[in-house]
Amino acid sequence: MSTDFSELRYEVADGVATVTLHRPDRLNAFTLTMADELVAAAAAADADDEVRVVVVTGSGRAFCAGADLGGGPGTFSDRRTRTRPPGELSQDVGGHPRDAGGVASLAFAALRKPVIAAVNGPAVGIGATLTLPMDIRVAAESARFGFVFGRVGIVPEAASSWFLPRVVGISQAMEWVATGRVFDAAEALRGGLVSRVVPGAELLPTAYALAREIVDNTSGVAVAAARRLLWSMLGAASPWDAHRAESRALVELGEGPDPAEGVAAFLEKRAPRFPARLTDGDVAGVPPWPAPPDDVTGG
């Protein structure tokens, strides 16, 4: 799969894929090209057994300043008629063109590897909502966030009306969305949007230290199954749904090689060397999540 991108940088080293939004002259403003490349980067990371963790950050002084507004007042008015790239961005959902932010964010939601957002500066609009399906968000002290959609007359996108209340709670989500204000990293930490705030020079080292802890100590198959379980169970009707899925996953994982290696490593006081590899489809009996609905057409 090609990873020759024009608006991203994609690198893999020591089990970690780094995806860097790369339009620094435009504060990494979001475009259809960037959306298409983010989908491809997520797919590349998911398919590569050498990748255990994905880190997403921005070039220069911004993470992502939101949608590119180079189209002026008509920026949001041509969704029915504008030319769309092939693939998922060409699809419709519910009879309407798919939101490009949602296409990109759902690609990261579907990943089987943990995703860490290292927010190095302003993350506004899609710059904020893109991070919501990521598992861990770490912010530099210089980071700023804003769910500014109401201030430009549109609604939140990137499936954030599902993700944001689940990440921070409905009251906090509505405060930020209804006011549309831009707020600092300290408020993001208090509101639960990020898990820690660090000086800018420590941002990537902190993200990579978290990634290293995952890579060095855990089974990729077990973490992939757990990621799907935790996210999918946010919408479950009953804890019995979780009990059913976990019971199957424990049986299927137990029949594989990783639990034996994990126990042996613990008893021998050494680092584990988990041999299992991810394959397509279910992971330990946990189905892909989120499953595309029936009303997605085209592509």
N, C-alpha and C positions, 0 to 999 in steps of 0.2 A: 504493500500500500504506500503510495507516495506521501512523503512528508516534506515536500518542497513547497513551502508556503510563502506568500507575499506579505501577509499582514500578521503572521505569527512567527515565533521561533519555537522549534520543537527539538529537544535534546534528551537523550537517555544516558544516564550514568549511574552505576552502582545500584541498580534496581529502581531508580526514580526517574520518571519522565517529567521534564519541566516544560510547561507551555507558557510562553511569554507573549502577551498581546503586544504587537509591535507596529504601532503608528505613532511614535513619540512626538512627531511634529504636530499631530492632531490630538494629543493627550489620549491616544489609543481609542479614539471615538469608534463606535461600533458601526459596521457596514454589513451588507449582504455577503460580501466576500469573506469578511471575518467570521460571520456566522457559519458559512459553508466550511471554512478551514477549521473552525472549532469542532464541528461534527467529525471531520476527518481525523483530527488530532485525538479526539476521544476514542474513535474506532481503532486507531493505530495503537494507542496505549492499551486498550482492552484486549487486542489480539496478540500482544507481545508478551510472552511468558517471562521475558527479562524485566518487565515492568511490574513492580509491586505497589507503587504509590505514585500518584500524580500531584505535582505542585503547579499551581496556576498563579502567575504574577503579571506585572506590567512593565514595559520599558519606560525609562525616563522617570519623570516626577509624578505620573498618574498611573492608577490601575486602569480605569476606563471612565472617561468623562461623560459617557452616555452615547446616545445615538448621534451619528454625524448629522449635523443640522445644515450642511452645505446646500441643501435644497431650499432653504429659506422657509417662508410660511407654508409652502406646499409639501413640506417634508413628510407629513403623515397622511396626505390626502389621496395618494395614488395606490393604495394597497391592492385595489382590484385590478389595476391596469399595468403596473410596473413589471418590467421583465425580471423574471426570477431565475436564479441558477438552477441547473438540473438537480435531481436527487430529492432529498426531503424538503428543501425549500420550495420545490415546485408543487408540493402537495397541497390539497385543501383539507380542512377539517370542519365538519358541520356545514359544508357548502361554502366556506370562506377560505381565502388564502391563509395558510398557517403563519402565525407570528414568528418572525425570524429569531427573536430572542427566545421564544419557547422551543424552537427547533434546536438551538444551541444548548439551552439549559437542560432539556430532556435528554440530550446525548450524554451529558455528564451524570444525570440522575441514573441512567441505565448502566453506567460503568460498573464493573465488578471489583475495581480496585479503589481503595480510599483516596479521596481527593482533598488536598489542603489548599485553600486560597491564602496567598500571601499578599495582602492588600497594602501596596506600597505608597498610595497617594489617593487622590479623589476617586471615588467609586460612586457614580451618580447615575440614576435611571437604570438602564440595562447593566451598567457597571456594578450596581448594587444587587440587582435581582439575579444576575448570572451566577453570583456566588452562593445563592441559597440552597441549591441541591448539592453543593460541596459539603463535605463532612465536617471539616474543621476550618474556621476562619481566624487567621492571625492578622493583626493590623499594626502598621507602623504608627508612631505617634502623630505623624503628619497626615494620616488617612482622614478623609471626610466621606460621609455617606449621605445619600439623599434619594428618597422615593418621590421624585419631583413631578410625577405624571400629571397630577391635578393642576399643576401650575402651567402646563402647556396643553391642557384640555383633553388628555387621554387617560386611559386606565392603566394600572400596572400590568406588565406583560411577563414573558418568560415563565409562565405558570406560577408566578409569585403569589397570586391570590390563594393558591393551595399551599405553597411552601412557607411564605412569611409568617402566617399565624401559627404554624406548627413549630417554627424555629423560635419565635419570640413571644407567642401568645397573641390573642386577638386584640386586646386593649392596646398593647404597645404597637402592634402592627397598624391599627387604625389611627393612632396618634401620628405616626410618621407618614402614613399615606394621606391622611386628611389634611395635614398642614403642608406637606410637600417640602418641608424645610430641610436644609443641609445641616448635618450635625457632626460633631467631632468623634474621634475614636473613643474618648472616655465615655460619651453617652452610648455609643455602640456597645461598649463593654457592659455598662450598667443594664442595658436593655437586652442583653443576651445574644446580640447579633454576632459578636466575636467572642472568642474564648480567652484571648489575651492581647495586650497592647505592649509593644516593645519599641525601643529606639530604632530609628530607621536602619542604622548599621547592623542591627541584630535581627532584622526581619527574616531574611533568607536563611541565616544560620539557625534560627529558631525553627523555621519550617522544615529545614533539612534534618535537624535533630529529631523532630517528631517522625519524619519519614524514616529515618535510620532506625528508630526504636521499633517501628512496625516491620521493616525489612529484616532486621537481625533476629527478631524474637518470635515471629508468628508464622503460622501456616497461611499461605496465600489462598488456598481453597477454603479454609475455615473462615478467614476474614471476608472473603467474597460472599460466602453464604450468610454470614452475620450481617454484612452491609445490606443485602437484599431483605433479610428478615426484619431488621430494624426499620428500614424505610417503608416496606410494604405494610407492616403492622400498624403504622400510624393511621391507616384507614380501615383497620379490621373492626368488625362488629363486636367481637368478644375475645377475651384472653384465651378461650378455647381454640380460636384460629391460630394463635401463636403456639399453643401447646401441641396442636396437631402437626404444624410445620416443623417445630423444633424436635419433636419425637422422631419424625422421619429423618431429619438432617443428622441427628445423633446416630441413628442406626447406619445411615449411608457413610458418614464420615468414619465411624468406628470400624467399618469394613475396609477402609482404605489404609494407606501406609502412614499417614501423618500422625495420628494419635500415638501409635507405637513409638515413633521417633521422638515425639514430644515428651512422653513419659521416660524413655530411655535417657534423653538429654538431661531431664530434671534429676533423675537418680544418679547420673554420672557427673553431674555438676559441670556440664559443658554447653556450648551453644548448639541449638538444634540445627539440623540440616534436612528440612522438610522436602521430600521427593515429589509429592503430588503436583500435578499441573492442571490448570484450568482447561476445560474443553467447552465447546459450544453447547448452548441449551441450558438445562437446569444445572444448578450447582448444589450438590448434596440434596437433591429433590426439591430445592427452592426454585420456583420458576422465575424467568426473567421479569424484571420490574423496572419501570412501569410498562405494562403490556399495551401496545397501540390499540386504540378502540376501532370499532367497525366503521366509523364515519370518516376515517382518514382515507383519502382517495388520491390517485395520481402518483407521481414520482417516476 
